[in-house]
């Protein structure tokens, strides 16, 4: 009879431990889900605030004059720089929510992966700015050379302008790749 009491006491202890661990996991899952829902809401809010702010200062019109909108369309990045900036900000908030949810669930691999990605976003953004600046500057210098050669009736100005444009774009692409951390 004593062994039956011992067995029932061990079973009840194990069931109590199982129930407590299940409750901890359930609470962690609910908190992670809440973090994700709040993160999605905040990402939508950040995206709409960024769009409203950039539209208020006529950001798309100003970037259109510089030719950035055309470059965005050519690269397939989106409708406008406002759209791209709002998109990147929204996804940065979502990634941060994923990092927080992974932290709550003690998923170190996911947390580490997304943390590294979040630290890469500013570097990637600067590299894109370098690349866009190179494209704009190359186009500007190419047009200057082409117009100067036409004004002075020099032959071959178009080809020199295209070569200078290609060199500037290539040099800026190398700078952007080096900024990302890829050895050149």
C-alpha positions as CSV (number, residue, x, y, z in Angstrom):
1,X,0.0,0.0,0.0
2,X,2.9,2.3,0.7
3,X,4.2,1.9,-2.8
4,X,0.9,2.9,-4.2
5,X,0.9,6.1,-2.2
6,X,4.5,6.8,-3.3
7,X,3.6,6.2,-7.0
8,X,0.5,8.4,-6.7
9,X,2.6,11.1,-5.0
10,X,5.3,11.0,-7.8
11,X,2.6,11.1,-10.5
12,X,0.9,14.1,-8.9
13,X,4.3,15.9,-8.6
14,X,5.1,15.2,-12.2
15,X,1.6,16.3,-13.3
16,X,1.9,19.5,-11.3
17,X,5.3,20.2,-12.8
18,X,3.9,19.5,-16.3
19,X,1.0,21.8,-15.6
20,X,3.2,24.6,-14.4
21,X,5.6,24.3,-17.4
22,X,2.6,24.2,-19.8
23,X,1.2,27.3,-18.2
24,X,4.6,29.1,-18.5
25,X,4.8,28.1,-22.2
26,X,1.2,29.2,-22.8
27,X,1.8,32.6,-21.2
28,X,5.0,33.1,-23.2
29,X,3.1,32.3,-26.4
30,X,0.3,34.7,-25.6
31,X,2.8,37.5,-24.7
32,X,4.7,36.8,-28.0
33,X,1.4,36.9,-29.9
34,X,0.5,40.2,-28.2
35,X,3.9,41.6,-29.1
36,X,3.4,40.7,-32.7
37,X,0.0,42.2,-32.9
38,X,1.1,45.4,-31.3
39,X,4.2,45.4,-33.6
40,X,1.9,45.1,-36.7
41,X,-0.2,47.9,-35.4
42,X,2.8,50.2,-34.7
43,X,4.3,49.3,-38.1
44,X,1.1,50.5,-39.9
45,X,1.1,53.6,-37.8
46,X,4.8,54.4,-38.5
47,X,4.2,53.7,-42.2
48,X,1.2,56.1,-42.4
49,X,2.9,58.8,-40.4
50,X,6.0,58.6,-42.7
51,X,3.8,58.8,-45.8
52,X,1.8,61.8,-44.4
53,X,5.0,63.6,-43.3
54,X,6.8,63.1,-46.6
55,X,3.7,64.0,-48.6
56,X,3.3,67.2,-46.5
57,X,6.8,68.3,-47.5
58,X,6.3,67.3,-51.2
59,X,9.1,64.8,-51.0
60,X,8.1,62.9,-54.1
61,X,7.9,66.1,-56.2
62,X,11.4,67.1,-55.0
63,X,12.9,63.7,-55.7
64,X,11.2,63.6,-59.1
65,X,13.1,66.7,-60.1
66,X,16.3,65.0,-59.2
67,X,15.4,61.9,-61.2
68,X,15.2,59.6,-58.2
69,X,11.6,58.5,-58.9
70,X,12.7,57.3,-62.3
71,X,15.6,55.3,-60.8
72,X,13.3,53.8,-58.3
73,X,10.9,52.6,-61.0
74,X,13.8,51.3,-63.1
75,X,15.2,49.2,-60.2
76,X,11.7,48.0,-59.4
77,X,11.8,49.4,-55.8
78,X,8.4,50.9,-55.8
79,X,6.2,53.7,-56.9
80,X,8.1,56.5,-55.2
81,X,10.7,57.2,-52.5
82,X,8.0,57.9,-50.1
83,X,6.6,54.4,-50.6
84,X,10.0,52.9,-50.2
85,X,10.8,54.8,-47.0
86,X,7.5,53.9,-45.5
87,X,7.9,50.3,-46.5
88,X,11.4,50.0,-45.0
89,X,10.3,51.7,-41.7
90,X,7.2,49.4,-41.4
91,X,9.3,46.3,-41.9
92,X,12.0,47.5,-39.5
93,X,9.3,47.8,-36.8
94,X,7.9,44.3,-37.7
95,X,11.4,42.8,-37.5
96,X,11.9,44.5,-34.1
97,X,8.6,42.9,-32.9
98,X,9.9,39.5,-34.1
99,X,13.1,40.0,-32.1
100,X,11.1,40.9,-29.0
101,X,8.7,37.9,-29.5
102,X,11.7,35.6,-30.0
103,X,13.3,36.9,-26.8
104,X,10.1,36.1,-24.8
105,X,10.0,32.6,-26.3
106,X,13.7,32.1,-25.7
107,X,14.4,31.5,-29.4
108,X,18.0,32.6,-29.4
109,X,18.7,31.7,-33.0
110,X,15.8,33.7,-34.4
111,X,16.6,36.6,-32.1
112,X,20.2,36.7,-33.2
113,X,19.4,36.4,-36.9
114,X,16.9,39.2,-36.8
115,X,19.1,41.4,-34.6
116,X,21.9,41.0,-37.2
117,X,19.5,41.9,-39.9
118,X,18.3,45.0,-38.0
119,X,21.9,46.2,-37.6
120,X,22.4,45.7,-41.3
121,X,19.5,47.9,-42.4
122,X,21.3,51.3,-41.8
123,X,24.4,50.0,-43.6
124,X,22.3,48.8,-46.5
125,X,20.4,52.1,-46.6
126,X,23.6,54.1,-46.8
127,X,24.9,51.8,-49.5
128,X,21.7,52.5,-51.5
129,X,22.1,56.2,-51.0
130,X,25.7,56.0,-52.3
131,X,24.5,54.0,-55.3
132,X,21.7,56.5,-56.1
133,X,24.1,59.4,-55.6
134,X,26.5,57.8,-58.1
135,X,23.7,57.2,-60.6
136,X,22.5,60.8,-60.3
137,X,26.0,62.3,-60.4
138,X,27.0,60.1,-63.3
139,X,24.0,61.2,-65.3
140,X,24.7,64.8,-64.4
141,X,28.3,64.7,-65.5
142,X,27.4,62.7,-68.6
143,X,24.8,65.4,-69.6
144,X,27.3,68.1,-69.0
145,X,30.0,66.5,-71.2
146,X,27.4,65.7,-73.9
147,X,26.0,69.2,-73.9
148,X,29.5,70.7,-73.9
149,X,30.6,68.6,-76.8
150,X,27.5,69.5,-78.8
151,X,27.9,73.2,-78.1
152,X,31.5,73.1,-79.3
153,X,30.8,70.8,-82.3
154,X,33.1,68.0,-81.0
155,X,32.6,64.6,-82.3
156,X,32.5,61.6,-79.9
157,X,31.1,63.6,-77.0
158,X,28.2,61.2,-76.6
159,X,30.5,58.2,-76.2
160,X,32.8,60.0,-73.8
161,X,29.7,61.1,-71.8
162,X,28.5,57.5,-71.6
163,X,32.0,56.2,-70.6
164,X,32.3,58.8,-67.8
165,X,28.8,58.0,-66.6
166,X,29.6,54.3,-66.6
167,X,32.9,54.9,-64.7
168,X,31.2,57.0,-62.0
169,X,28.4,54.5,-61.6
170,X,30.9,51.6,-61.4
171,X,33.0,53.5,-58.8
172,X,30.0,54.3,-56.7
173,X,28.8,50.6,-57.0
174,X,32.2,49.6,-55.7
175,X,31.9,52.0,-52.8
176,X,28.4,50.7,-52.0
177,X,29.6,47.1,-52.0
178,X,32.6,48.0,-49.8
179,X,30.2,49.8,-47.4
180,X,28.1,46.7,-47.1
181,X,31.2,44.8,-46.1
182,X,31.9,42.6,-49.1
183,X,35.5,42.6,-50.0
184,X,36.3,44.1,-53.4
